[in-house]
């Protein structure tokens, strides 16, 4: 009996369906849709969409190109989010840099979405929302590294990584289709300034569990080797501070909290007071100090208005302007236009930053201007006074090796950087057909069976000019460019409403075209031409304003181009009495 019972039990066990213990992924699909940050550096915004739920990763801004005259900021086109706002479950932020949080106020003006971020990042977002009067209406939730939050049918785990700002995190997104990992901006720093070491163990655990796709920072994908530790900058700073009898002015990124901490450390070590210059720098340091991310003894910081009360060899000024921005504090100092800081030959200027591509000429001019005054200038070509916050190729290899993704998606970079990162992934063993270089607006569908591009959504740029958002477009930019290159000519004349005859004018007013006093003959010739053409209109009894304006533009435009090879903007103004 016992033997038969045992056989029966075995039979029943064998009839049970086999567990799919090796099945890591599911048949469901998840969409990854970048709306910014691909084929560019800046305005990062990525949409993760699963069934009826959407999670947004980051919402940053970019800075205008040279041809975007007068434009202050560039943000992603958020039309897709506006159309699908009922699906949005939350906005999760990787870290507090402008290219990841700068677009948040503009999103919140369209869609009220809850925000999840680490403590310092939330503090920086609060500052932005206060400026835009959005703080009270926004739900901000502080998430600690290692914590997981549930958003619709997905969960997001925040994983500590190292970058040039504290509290930076990678994100593990648990979707019905599988786990997605977004690295955020990262480098692998084994000796971080704040002692908060990157959670490589957790990343490895996720890799062992099975990751469907990895989206990874590509900024330094062209650079071989490793990025130096941030702590190496402190050693160089100490070397520059020791035995220095000059006033020290250090320019760096306002968002580089670790760099500011090291500057403060050197100032304390060599008994110097620290003054802060530049609004963004002041805001960042105040927030970081309040939240405990910059540690400094009492009475080290002094007001910039009080610097004349201290000997120059006991002062450090931390300022913005490391990129030579035209209106920044360092640029104004170099031009002798700063109201509170005058550069002298007794100043040591340390520019603790690398030029962002495109800014080289601005930085070179600032350095030249400072040296012309007689100041000593130290920059990265002379000393290793800056290290990047982004991973080089060997660190990227380690990240891919730990995560072991089925699909690899390089993000956060221009095309050549994405391509270089793709080549690195191939060397690590990722199959070429499983690597996807995407574009803003392309829908990438991911599942266990396959990954493929499946259509596009609206994506692009919105230009912010003063308080105007999106009211500056291609036509306005084209007009500004024309005005900046060739200037403006306005033709004013008055017509009799009854007869259609000219009773006054034409008067010709020019701006940015020629200096009138030195070109009186040309201006007189222009008036003669206009009188002739307007007389022809009178003879033909042409009284339609649109026709007269068209004649003025066409004939005057041709004449000016023949005489000057310029094409100024022409604006005819007709008044009627």
SVG drawing of the C-alpha trace seen along z (x, -y; Angstrom):
<svg xmlns="http://www.w3.org/2000/svg" viewBox="-12 -116 67 118">
<polyline fill="none" stroke="black" stroke-width="0.4" points="0.0,0.0 2.8,-2.4 4.6,-1.6 1.4,-2.3 0.8,-5.5 4.3,-6.6 3.9,-5.9 0.6,-7.7 2.2,-10.8 5.1,-10.7 2.6,-10.6 0.7,-13.6 3.9,-15.6 4.9,-14.8 1.5,-16.0 2.1,-19.4 3.0,-22.1 6.7,-22.8 7.8,-26.1 9.3,-28.5 12.1,-29.4 14.4,-30.4 11.8,-32.8 13.1,-36.2 11.0,-38.4 7.4,-38.4 5.4,-38.6 4.2,-42.2 5.7,-45.1 7.1,-48.3 7.7,-51.5 10.8,-53.7 10.2,-57.2 12.9,-59.9 11.6,-63.4 15.1,-65.0 18.7,-64.1 19.3,-62.0 21.7,-63.2 22.4,-66.1 23.7,-67.1 20.9,-68.6 17.1,-68.8 16.9,-65.2 13.4,-63.7 12.5,-60.0 9.1,-58.5 8.5,-54.9 5.1,-53.6 3.5,-50.3 -0.1,-49.7 -2.1,-52.6 0.7,-54.0 3.5,-56.5 6.6,-57.3 8.7,-60.3 12.5,-60.2 14.0,-63.7 12.8,-67.0 15.8,-69.1 16.6,-72.2 19.3,-73.0 21.1,-76.2 20.5,-78.1 22.7,-77.6 24.5,-80.6 21.8,-81.1 19.0,-81.3 19.4,-85.0 17.8,-86.4 16.6,-83.0 17.3,-82.2 16.5,-78.5 15.5,-75.5 13.1,-72.9 11.7,-69.6 8.4,-69.7 6.0,-68.1 3.0,-67.7 3.0,-63.9 2.8,-64.3 0.0,-66.8 -2.0,-64.5 -1.5,-61.6 -1.5,-63.4 -4.2,-61.0 -1.7,-58.1 1.2,-59.9 1.9,-58.4 5.0,-60.4 8.2,-62.2 11.3,-60.6 14.6,-62.6 18.1,-61.1 20.0,-64.2 19.9,-67.9 21.7,-69.3 19.9,-71.9 19.9,-69.5 17.8,-67.1 15.6,-69.5 15.5,-72.8 12.4,-72.0 10.2,-71.0 8.5,-74.3 7.4,-74.4 6.0,-70.9 4.1,-71.7 2.5,-74.7 0.9,-72.2 0.5,-69.1 0.3,-68.7 2.5,-65.6 4.0,-64.3 7.8,-64.4 10.1,-61.8 13.7,-62.6 16.5,-62.4 16.8,-65.1 19.3,-67.5 17.5,-67.2 14.2,-68.0 15.8,-71.1 17.0,-72.4 13.7,-71.7 11.9,-73.6 14.0,-76.7 12.9,-76.5 9.2,-76.1 9.3,-79.0 10.6,-81.3 7.7,-80.2 5.0,-80.2 4.4,-76.5 5.7,-75.2 2.4,-75.0 0.5,-73.2 3.2,-70.5 3.6,-67.2 7.3,-66.6 8.4,-63.3 11.9,-62.7 13.2,-59.2 16.3,-57.8 18.8,-55.7 17.8,-52.1 14.1,-52.9 11.5,-51.6 8.3,-53.5 5.2,-52.1 3.8,-54.1 0.9,-52.5 1.8,-49.0 5.5,-49.8 8.0,-50.3 11.1,-52.5 14.1,-51.7 16.6,-54.5 20.2,-53.2 23.1,-55.3 25.7,-56.3 28.6,-58.8 28.6,-61.9 29.7,-65.6 26.7,-66.3 25.6,-64.5 22.5,-62.3 22.7,-61.2 20.9,-57.9 20.5,-55.3 16.9,-54.0 15.7,-50.4 12.3,-50.4 10.3,-47.2 7.7,-46.8 5.4,-43.9 7.9,-43.3 11.0,-43.2 13.5,-45.4 14.8,-48.5 17.9,-50.3 18.6,-54.0 22.1,-54.9 21.5,-58.6 24.8,-60.6 27.5,-58.6 31.2,-57.9 32.7,-55.2 34.5,-57.0 35.9,-54.8 36.9,-57.8 34.0,-60.2 34.2,-63.4 31.1,-62.7 32.1,-59.1 28.9,-57.8 30.2,-55.0 28.3,-53.8 26.1,-50.8 27.9,-48.5 26.6,-45.5 23.0,-46.3 23.7,-46.8 25.3,-43.4 22.3,-41.9 20.0,-43.3 22.3,-42.0 22.1,-38.5 18.3,-38.8 18.0,-39.7 17.7,-43.1 15.7,-43.6 17.4,-46.9 20.1,-49.3 20.0,-53.0 23.4,-54.4 25.2,-57.8 27.3,-58.3 28.9,-61.7 32.5,-60.5 32.1,-57.4 34.9,-58.6 37.4,-58.8 39.5,-55.7 40.5,-54.7 38.9,-55.9 37.7,-59.3 39.8,-60.6 38.3,-60.7 36.9,-64.1 39.2,-63.9 42.3,-64.4 41.2,-68.0 41.6,-68.7 45.3,-67.8 45.8,-70.3 43.9,-73.0 46.0,-72.5 49.1,-72.8 47.9,-76.1 46.7,-77.5 49.9,-76.7 52.2,-79.7 50.0,-81.8 50.1,-85.4 47.5,-86.6 43.7,-86.8 42.3,-83.6 39.3,-83.6 37.9,-80.2 35.3,-79.8 33.5,-76.5 30.0,-75.2 27.5,-76.3 26.0,-72.7 29.3,-71.0 28.8,-70.7 31.7,-68.4 34.1,-70.9 32.8,-73.7 33.3,-71.5 36.9,-71.0 37.5,-74.7 36.1,-75.4 38.3,-72.6 41.4,-74.3 40.3,-77.7 39.7,-76.4 43.1,-74.6 45.0,-77.8 42.9,-80.1 41.1,-82.0 37.6,-83.5 35.2,-82.6 32.9,-84.9 30.4,-83.8 29.6,-85.6 26.9,-84.8 23.2,-84.2 23.1,-80.6 26.2,-79.8 24.7,-81.6 21.4,-79.6 23.2,-76.3 25.5,-76.7 22.7,-78.0 20.5,-74.9 23.5,-72.5 24.5,-73.9 21.0,-73.9 20.6,-70.2 24.0,-69.3 25.7,-68.5 28.4,-71.2 30.1,-71.1 31.9,-74.1 32.9,-75.6 31.1,-78.7 32.3,-82.1 34.1,-80.9 31.7,-82.4 31.5,-86.2 29.3,-88.6 30.8,-89.7 30.2,-93.3 32.7,-92.8 35.7,-91.6 37.6,-94.9 37.6,-94.4 40.0,-91.4 43.6,-91.1 43.8,-89.8 46.0,-86.8 43.1,-85.7 40.4,-85.7 38.9,-83.2 36.0,-84.2 34.0,-81.4 32.2,-82.6 30.2,-81.5 31.4,-82.1 33.7,-79.1 32.3,-78.8 32.9,-82.5 29.2,-83.2 28.7,-86.9 26.8,-88.1 28.4,-85.8 30.3,-87.2 33.8,-86.2 33.2,-87.7 32.2,-91.0 35.2,-90.9 37.5,-90.3 35.9,-93.3 36.2,-95.5 32.4,-95.9 31.7,-94.0 30.3,-96.3 31.9,-94.4 35.0,-92.6 37.9,-94.4 40.6,-92.2 44.2,-93.3 47.7,-91.8 47.5,-90.5 44.8,-87.9 45.2,-84.2 42.3,-83.1 41.6,-79.4 39.1,-78.2 38.1,-74.8 36.1,-73.5 36.6,-72.2 35.0,-74.2 31.7,-72.8 32.0,-72.3 31.2,-75.7 32.3,-77.8 36.0,-77.7 36.2,-81.1 34.3,-82.7 36.7,-81.2 39.8,-82.1 38.6,-85.8 38.0,-85.8 41.5,-84.3 43.1,-86.9 41.2,-89.8 42.2,-88.6 45.9,-88.2 45.8,-91.7 44.9,-93.1 47.9,-91.3 46.2,-88.5 47.7,-85.0 45.3,-82.5 45.3,-78.7 43.1,-76.6 43.0,-73.0 45.7,-73.2 48.1,-74.2 47.0,-72.1 44.6,-69.1 42.1,-71.5 39.0,-69.8 37.8,-66.2 34.6,-65.1 31.5,-63.8 31.0,-61.2 32.3,-57.7 35.0,-56.9 35.1,-53.7 36.5,-51.4 33.8,-52.5 31.1,-52.1 32.4,-48.5 32.1,-47.8 28.5,-49.1 27.5,-47.0 29.2,-43.9 27.4,-44.3 24.0,-44.9 24.3,-42.3 21.3,-43.7 19.5,-41.9 19.1,-45.2 21.5,-48.2 20.4,-51.8 23.1,-54.5 21.6,-57.9 22.8,-61.3 25.1,-62.2 25.5,-63.4 25.6,-60.9 29.3,-60.3 29.2,-59.6 26.2,-57.2 28.1,-55.4 31.3,-55.1 29.2,-53.7 27.6,-51.2 31.1,-50.0 32.1,-49.6 28.9,-47.5 29.8,-45.2 33.3,-44.6 31.6,-43.5 29.5,-41.0 26.2,-42.8 24.9,-41.6 24.8,-44.3 21.2,-43.6 20.3,-44.2 21.9,-47.7 19.5,-50.6 20.6,-54.1 17.4,-56.1 16.3,-59.6 14.0,-62.0 10.4,-61.1 11.0,-57.5 9.1,-54.8 11.2,-51.8 9.0,-48.7 10.8,-46.2 9.8,-42.7 11.5,-39.3 10.8,-38.2 12.0,-41.3 12.8,-45.0 11.8,-47.2 11.1,-50.8 7.4,-51.3 6.5,-54.8 7.2,-58.3 5.6,-60.9 5.8,-64.7 9.3,-65.8 11.4,-68.9 12.3,-72.1 10.4,-74.9 12.2,-78.2 12.0,-80.2 12.5,-84.0 12.0,-86.0 8.5,-85.1 7.5,-83.8 7.4,-80.0 7.1,-78.8 6.2,-82.2 9.5,-82.5 9.7,-80.2 11.7,-79.8 10.2,-82.8 11.1,-85.1 14.6,-83.6 15.0,-84.2 13.9,-87.8 16.3,-88.3 19.2,-86.8 18.4,-89.1 18.2,-92.1 21.5,-91.2 23.3,-90.8 21.9,-93.5 19.8,-95.8 16.4,-97.4 15.0,-100.1 11.5,-101.6 9.7,-103.6 7.0,-105.9 4.5,-107.7 1.1,-109.3 -1.7,-108.9 -4.8,-110.9 -7.8,-108.5 -9.9,-110.2 -7.5,-110.6 -4.9,-108.0 -2.1,-110.6 1.0,-110.8 0.7,-113.9 3.8,-113.3 7.0,-111.3 8.4,-108.9 10.7,-109.2 13.4,-106.6 14.6,-105.5 17.4,-102.9 18.7,-101.0 21.8,-98.8 22.1,-99.3 24.4,-102.3 25.4,-105.4 23.1,-107.9 25.4,-110.9 28.1,-109.1 25.7,-107.7 23.5,-110.7 23.9,-110.2 22.7,-106.6 19.7,-107.6 18.8,-110.4 19.0,-107.9 16.7,-105.6 14.1,-108.4 14.3,-109.3 13.8,-105.6 10.7,-105.5 9.2,-108.7 9.6,-107.3 8.0,-104.0 5.2,-105.6 4.5,-108.0 4.1,-105.0 1.5,-103.6 -0.4,-106.9 -0.4,-106.9 -1.9,-103.5 -4.4,-104.5 -3.0,-101.8 -4.4,-102.6 -4.3,-99.2 -1.9,-99.2 -0.8,-95.7 0.2,-96.3 2.1,-99.5 3.9,-97.8 4.9,-95.0 6.3,-97.4 8.3,-99.2 9.8,-96.0 10.6,-94.5 12.1,-97.6 13.9,-98.9 15.3,-95.4 16.8,-95.0 18.2,-98.5 19.9,-98.2 21.4,-94.8 22.9,-96.1 24.4,-99.1 25.5,-97.4 25.3,-93.6 23.1,-93.7 19.6,-92.6 18.2,-94.6 14.7,-93.9 12.3,-96.3 9.2,-97.6 6.8,-99.9 4.4,-101.9 1.5,-103.6 -0.7,-106.2 -4.0,-107.6 -5.6,-110.9"/>
</svg>
